[in-house]
């Protein structure tokens, strides 16, 4: 569920909250994914939008990202004007994306850069990832630090759904399974 304070911002996080993108270039059989995360002032990290699709060409991906973000920025600007929040003008020049993490492929990263989206290579160390996820899944004052906002999927991929494959992160997570030392 979207936090109540987002209602004033058209259902989006307030413009001054830091945002992060996470991109898996994918194509097929693995889907292209772009996830938009935001850090709330109370220490939570929330997934508030995700694009999760098969057969999205690398040339099309940056345009999908920019289009989604343009719609969000337009809504935030409108809401800020409506609320009289001129103190946030600096955050409304462009979306407050602090960093974009992506796959390591240099060619795809270079293409994204030419389209105005610079990326940082994601850390692929599995143990470090598990520890980071474990920390984010812990609770602070009874509130989980990592939260997935219901309804964050931009559009359900029919082909993935028909093949009974995950169509979003919420469906993907329960399928993760880590081998124990007894299974190796």
C-alpha positions, 0 to 999 in steps of 0.5 A, spaced: 500 500 500 502 506 498 504 511 504 498 516 506 503 522 505 504 520 497 497 522 496 498 529 496 504 528 491 499 524 486 501 517 489 508 518 488 514 519 493 515 526 495 520 529 490 525 530 495 526 523 497 532 520 494 530 515 488 534 509 486 534 505 479 535 498 479 536 495 471 537 488 469 537 489 461 534 482 460 530 480 453 528 473 453 528 468 456 530 473 462 525 479 462 528 486 462 527 490 469 527 497 471 525 498 479 525 505 482 526 505 489 525 510 494 528 512 501 523 514 506 526 519 512 524 513 517 529 509 514 525 504 509 527 503 502 520 502 498 519 499 491 514 504 488 515 502 481 517 497 476 517 495 469 518 487 468 517 485 461 520 480 456 522 482 449 524 489 450 530 491 446 536 495 449 534 501 444 527 501 447 529 501 455 531 508 456 525 511 452 521 507 457 524 509 463 524 516 461 517 516 459 515 513 466 519 518 469 517 524 465 510 522 467 512 522 475 515 529 474 509 532 471 505 530 477 510 532 482 510 539 479 503 539 479 502 537 486 508 542 488 504 548 485 498 546 488 501 545 495 505 552 494 511 548 495 516 552 492 522 550 497 522 544 492 523 547 486 531 544 486 528 537 486 523 538 481 528 540 475 529 533 474 527 527 478 531 526 484 535 519 482 541 519 486 544 512 483 542 507 477 545 500 478 545 495 472 548 489 469 555 489 467 555 489 460 559 495 457 555 496 451 548 496 454 551 501 459 554 505 454 548 505 450 544 508 456 549 513 457 548 516 450 541 516 452 542 520 458 542 515 463 548 513 467 549 507 470 553 504 476 555 496 475 551 492 480 555 488 486 554 481 483 557 478 490 552 473 492 554 473 499 554 480 500 547 481 496 544 476 501 547 480 507 545 486 504 538 483 503 538 480 510 539 487 513 534 491 509 529 485 511 530 486 518 525 491 522 526 498 525 521 499 531 517 494 528 517 496 521 520 492 515 526 497 512 525 493 505 518 494 503 514 493 496 509 497 494 502 494 492 500 496 485 508 498 483 508 494 476 507 498 470 504 493 466 503 485 467 507 481 461 502 477 458 507 472 456 510 471 462 503 470 466 501 465 461 508 461 462 506 461 469 513 465 470 514 471 475 511 478 472 514 482 478 519 482 484 513 480 488 512 474 484 520 472 484 522 473 491 518 467 493 522 462 488 529 464 491 532 458 494 539 458 497 543 452 497 545 450 504 552 446 505 548 440 506 545 440 499 552 441 495 
